[in-house]
């Protein structure tokens, strides 16, 4: 199964590098969202829980964009049928898509967080390290699992692009809660407080439960 | 129910809505999880009856959820909310779950193929059923920074109120089960009627078993 996963991941990454569809769109979206927040909130600098909230909501919405695109080529160009014909374990597609979405999210976040620090954040990012990347990575894992599940579910329905945000956003709310609460003290203006382990535990628990659940259930989504 | 429990001091008669609102919410959440359990059984066995039960359980829980949200807002407007456990965070987490399951039926009926429809709906029900407790924990954890949580509502309730409350939860649970059985019976009867009609008119009987999807032929 590992070679199948590697082959699928390579295919998706090559396709993305050649056509540049998902990641640039997600990046542009995050930058525009920061601009929107600047105008909507009428503030040019944010800190603390407000900064944390703005960052997380933007990342979540950008992730939804990525989820929309995840299975589209599979659907339109017969990738599902080709995969079903191959003599590999079907969860290989699940693992591959999770890895791909996770990769997209990490790339987007590296640029988006830097942009956020430059554009809107008032205290520097220095004191937020290494807590912020840790929280982001944990949340990305959860978002990747949810995104793969919801993307696979939605791609076969009629109202594909509408179903994905409707399903993915409520499912991602615990991640948002834990992530925003975890990073709020890190981005505070007057001295960053320590990262609370409680939120990391929630993120980790959520990731594990959903990863196991999605792993168990994904086969049924691919049957013909 | 209304006359057995004594009047509560702070809120007076309005507090009685608590006997309706809380059981509605609890039964709705349990119903969602039960829908998930039936969905797991459907995925493992392929028996359409489980799929139908899962659909009915979630459908009924949605209706109960609407009732819980409405009675909750009536109660909130009439009073400030008394026990810590039943204020904002629980309301928010319930709303999130409700929004998620409100997409169950649109998802279900936007897939034409009945087999695939049942399967996808079952996957969604399983994920949603696992999500309910996780979401509850996450939202509760988010609020404990601000208010210290009291242990549990039943510790705060004096005798007659606790008894009435328990009775109401049991009653609401039984109501849920009754309504589900009623809806299941109605659906099954309708399907049997349809297959009889089809046989009478000479058409070939559909090979498909029972499914919650409206048959198009």
Boltz contact constraints between the chains, C-beta under 6 A:
constraints:
  - contact:
      token1: [A, 153]
      token2: [B, 120]
      max_distance: 6.0
  - contact:
      token1: [A, 157]
      token2: [B, 110]
      max_distance: 6.0
  - contact:
      token1: [A, 157]
      token2: [B, 111]
      max_distance: 6.0
  - contact:
      token1: [A, 158]
      token2: [B, 110]
      max_distance: 6.0
  - contact:
      token1: [A, 159]
      token2: [B, 110]
      max_distance: 6.0
  - contact:
      token1: [A, 163]
      token2: [B, 107]
      max_distance: 6.0
  - contact:
      token1: [A, 166]
      token2: [B, 103]
      max_distance: 6.0
  - contact:
      token1: [A, 167]
      token2: [B, 103]
      max_distance: 6.0
  - contact:
      token1: [A, 170]
      token2: [B, 96]
      max_distance: 6.0
  - contact:
      token1: [A, 170]
      token2: [B, 99]
      max_distance: 6.0
  - contact:
      token1: [A, 170]
      token2: [B, 100]
      max_distance: 6.0
  - contact:
      token1: [A, 173]
      token2: [B, 96]
      max_distance: 6.0
  - contact:
      token1: [A, 174]
      token2: [B, 134]
      max_distance: 6.0
  - contact:
      token1: [A, 174]
      token2: [B, 135]
      max_distance: 6.0
  - contact:
      token1: [A, 174]
      token2: [B, 138]
      max_distance: 6.0
  - contact:
      token1: [A, 177]
      token2: [B, 138]
      max_distance: 6.0
  - contact:
      token1: [A, 177]
      token2: [B, 142]
      max_distance: 6.0
  - contact:
      token1: [A, 181]
      token2: [B, 142]
      max_distance: 6.0
  - contact:
      token1: [A, 202]
      token2: [B, 138]
      max_distance: 6.0
  - contact:
      token1: [A, 206]
      token2: [B, 134]
      max_distance: 6.0
  - contact:
      token1: [A, 213]
      token2: [B, 130]
      max_distance: 6.0
  - contact:
      token1: [A, 217]
      token2: [B, 123]
      max_distance: 6.0
  - contact:
      token1: [A, 217]
      token2: [B, 126]
      max_distance: 6.0
  - contact:
      token1: [A, 220]
      token2: [B, 43]
      max_distance: 6.0
  - contact:
      token1: [A, 220]
      token2: [B, 119]
      max_distance: 6.0
  - contact:
      token1: [A, 220]
      token2: [B, 123]
      max_distance: 6.0
  - contact:
      token1: [A, 221]
      token2: [B, 123]
      max_distance: 6.0
